[in-house]
């Protein structure tokens, strides 16, 4: 039996914090009202519905971290990015909630 691996990495808050500190591209896929409540420092906002509606119109760098509130919508975005040929895609398991719960700062627009 062969082991099935995910097409992207699922990382936790401590691992994400390190990558954010290193300057990785972060894409927040939440709705506008969620984004406006606070997002990871330096994140870009690309609503998941726009990725699903026109995935080829999006521009994602290799190594992009996708984030939402808890990690489910960002997993969908991560899958789409992999399908578009983006390499080393990261899903933030726990999302903005885990970031806030860890006492880390959020930016507001």
C-alpha positions in Angstrom: 0.0 0.0 0.0 1.4 3.4 -0.9 1.1 6.4 1.3 -1.0 9.3 0.0 0.4 12.7 0.5 -1.4 16.0 0.4 -0.6 18.3 -2.5 0.2 21.1 0.0 1.5 21.4 3.5 -0.8 22.0 6.5 1.1 24.0 9.1 0.3 25.3 12.6 0.6 28.8 14.1 4.2 28.4 15.3 5.4 27.2 11.8 3.4 29.9 10.1 4.7 32.7 12.3 8.3 31.7 11.3 7.4 31.8 7.6 5.6 35.1 8.0 8.7 36.5 9.7 10.8 35.3 6.8 8.6 37.3 4.4 6.5 34.6 2.8 3.6 35.7 0.6 0.3 35.4 2.7 -3.1 35.3 0.9 -6.2 35.7 3.1 -9.2 34.2 1.4 -11.9 35.3 3.8 -14.8 37.6 3.0 -14.4 41.4 3.2 -16.1 41.7 6.5 -13.8 39.1 8.1 -10.7 40.7 6.5 -11.7 44.1 8.0 -11.8 42.6 11.5 -8.1 41.9 11.2 -5.6 39.9 9.2 -2.1 38.6 9.4 0.6 41.3 9.0 1.4 41.9 5.4 -1.3 39.6 4.0 -3.0 40.1 0.6 -6.7 39.8 0.3 -8.1 37.5 -2.4 -11.6 36.3 -1.6 -12.0 32.5 -2.2 -15.0 33.0 -4.4 -12.9 35.0 -6.9 -10.3 32.3 -6.9 -12.9 29.7 -7.7 -14.7 31.9 -10.3 -11.5 32.6 -12.3 -8.5 30.7 -11.0 -6.2 31.6 -13.9 -6.7 35.3 -13.2 -4.9 34.9 -9.9 -1.2 35.3 -9.4 0.3 33.3 -6.6 4.0 32.8 -5.9 5.7 29.5 -5.1 5.6 29.2 -1.3 2.4 31.1 -0.8 0.6 30.6 2.5 -3.2 30.6 2.3 -5.2 31.6 5.4 -8.9 31.9 6.3 -10.6 31.8 9.7 -9.8 28.2 10.7 -8.2 26.5 7.7 -11.0 25.0 5.6 -11.4 27.6 2.9 -7.7 28.2 2.7 -7.3 24.4 2.1 -9.6 24.8 -1.0 -7.5 27.8 -2.1 -4.3 25.7 -1.6 -5.7 22.9 -3.8 -6.5 25.5 -6.5 -3.0 27.0 -6.3 -1.4 23.5 -6.6 -3.7 22.8 -9.6 -2.4 26.1 -11.2 1.2 24.8 -10.8 2.2 26.8 -7.7 4.9 24.9 -5.7 5.5 24.6 -2.0 1.9 25.7 -1.2 1.1 26.1 2.5 -2.3 26.0 4.2 -2.5 27.6 7.7 -4.3 25.0 9.7 -6.1 26.9 12.5 -6.1 30.1 10.5 -6.7 33.6 11.8 -8.4 32.2 14.9 -5.3 30.3 15.9 -3.1 33.4 15.2 -5.3 35.6 17.5 -5.6 32.9 20.2 -1.7 32.7 20.3 -1.7 36.5 21.1 -0.1 37.4 17.8 -0.9 40.8 16.3 -3.5 41.4 13.5 -3.5 44.3 11.1 -6.7 46.2 10.1 -7.1 48.0 6.8 
